[in-house]
Amino acid sequence: MRMSRSKTLSVAISLAASAALVLAASPAMAAKDFTFSEKANERLAKKLNIPIYFTLPASTWAPLKGPFNTTDVLVDFKHPDALKTRSDAGLRLVVTPRSGMAARLAKSGIFQTGDLLLTFRAEWGGAGAYPNVQMGISHTGIAYIKDGKLRNVDNPLNEEYLGKGMTAELTSEHYKTLNFIHVVRPRDLSDADRANIVAWASRLNSNAKRIYPSQIKFNDDYNAPKYKPGKPVEFVKHLGQIALGQNPPGTLDLYCSEFAWSLLALKGCDPAKTADDFKGSRVPSCVKPPMTPLDAAGNTITSAGRTSRVGLADGPLTVIDGLKIPKSERDTLLQSVFVENPSKLSKMSEGHRKVAETMQPKFETLKDYYLGVSGGTVVQRLRARLIRSAFNRAVPENYSPTSYLLNTLLPANNVNRTMDYVATIVIE
């Protein structure tokens, strides 16, 4: 049946009006980039409420190619104390609503497969030596983009981290309780590397109920890494065998950041083409460590060379050392890292709080190291070197959840620098 010309025009106008209403009701996608705004900076400074040593210098930031099509707010955040001293210490913030976050973050183009998702507990700031030295980071996962969504793969491979139905869409109990996530990117990942990470992550997540905790379980001893300097990374091969369904003997226990390190080490292995390589007696040649594990204390404060190393305990020290502030203010800020705040400690989970309380007395020596390693007297500097040596003898090389962020603090041209800071997701 044919409509008259006037009726056809009326229908067209009605459809156009309906479309306009839909567009008006939805947030408009817009091409935008990270920008500084005094008003936004002030609001987010109150929301974060973090010490300046929980921020990062601009030298850590990954190069990003904007503008980005997103409804999220993109902020070049500067810490209020940095603004007073003309320091560049701050964060890139992606302020996003929780609903629909996985699809929106994937579509923005800011994030990529292989990015590390670091659980950032801003409320830890100023709580005491342990949470301060950890820079508020408590957990590590890996992001991958699949079916138009930014997904996560974590150990434990259970509902608490992957969500009901193991959908891994940042909707699990763990991610639903977060307000902040630091995102760190391994350097020089190729398209083939990212495709391999998607394949490995998909295998692990889709088989999570079968392999966890019977074949993979969680190791809660962060001071017992599987990595041993100069030894083959058999544990990475073991993880690959489990993901491939080869059912290797024994159970592999990995803590979250060790699991992430192992999965990234598989980036050069195509599971569809290299499965037989994992059946041999040796670690497949495609397995490549993504980052050299860190010593307890590094030497970047006293050596700016291309081979210098940052240490597991060096985060606040490195950030503070880079600030443009007088020595007296610097020493006061360094000392504040070791001051315990009971009210802030109470905001930590029971497990983390117990660790913080147990470790607090042990950090007195680290305080001497912080104050003496740079700018101290001759005697203080000598003592700091001895403390550093003792730390490194006592603590094995490791890849803690904070280690990935610490790696970004190395100079851009440092041969040990394999990570860049991308942004911090602020969930509202």
C-alpha positions, 0 to 999 in steps of 0.5 A: 500500500502506497502512502500519500506524499503528505503522510510520507513527509509526516512519518519522516518528520516523526522518525527524525524527531524520535531519533533526536530525542534518543540522541539527546537522552544519551551522552554524546560521544566526543573527540577529546584528549587529556586536559588540565582544568582547575575546577576538575583538578580541585574536585578530583584532588579531594576525591583522591586525597593522596600524598604526592608520592602516590603520583608519578612524574610525566617521564613515566607516561606512555605516549598516547595518540588522541583525541579519543572518542569517549563520553568519559572525562579525561583529566591531566591531574596535577597534585596540589603540592606539585602545583605549588612547586612547579613539579609535574607530579600527577596522574592521567585520569579517566573518570567513568561511570561504573555502568557499561564501563567495560564496553566504553573503555574498550571503545575509547582507544586509550586502553589495549590488550596486555595492559596491567590493571593495578588495584589502587587503594587511594585510602592507603595514602599516609596509613603507614610505612607498608601501604605507603611503600606499596604506593597503595597498590594491592593487586594485579590483573591483565586487560584484554579486549574481546567482543568489544569489551575490556576484559580482565584475567586474574589469579585467583581465577574465581568469581570474586575476580572474574564475576558470575559466569566468568564473564571477566568484564570488570564486574566481579566483586573485586572490581565492583568495590574499586574506585581507582585502577592504575593502568600500566602498559608493557612496551613494544607489544606487537599486534601478534603479541596482543593476539596471543595474549587474547588467546591465552587469557581466553583459554584460562578464563573459559576453563577457570572452573576446571583448572582453579584451584585443582591445577592453578591456585593462589599463593599468598606468600608474596616473598616466595617468587618462582623466579630464580635468577639464571634459572629457566622459568619452568613455572611459565611453561607450566602455566602454558601447559595448563592453558593448553589442556595438557594437564601437567603433573602438580599444582601451580601456585602463583600470586596475582602479580606473578601470574600476570608476569607469567602470562605476559611472558607467553606473549610471543607464543601462539597457543595454536602453533606452539602447543607441541613446544610445551610438551618438550623437556625445555622451556619453549624459546618463545617464552620471554620475560616481560620485565626483569624482577626487581631487587629490594632497593635499586640504585637510580637515586645515586646513578642515572645510567642507562643500566640503573635499577629501581627497587621494590622499596624505592617508590616514594623515595624516587618520586620525592627525590624528583620534586623541586623542593628544599632539602628540609621539606624533602626530609620532612616528606621522606619521614612522613612515609614512615608515620603510622596513622591508625585511622587510615590503617582501619580502612585497610582490609584485615589481611593487609592491616595485619601485614602493615602492623607486622611490618611497621617496626621493620621499616625503621632501617628503610627510613634511614636508607631513605634519609641517607641515600641522597643528600645525607651526610657522608656517614648517612650515605655510607650507612645507606649503601650498607642498608641497600646491600643488606636488603638485597641479600635478604629479599629475593628479586621479585615482581610485586603488584607495585613493581610494574608501576615502579619500572615506569620510574626508570629513565625513558632510555634505561635498558631495564625500562619495559613499562609505561604508565597509561592512566588511572581509571576513576570509577564514579 
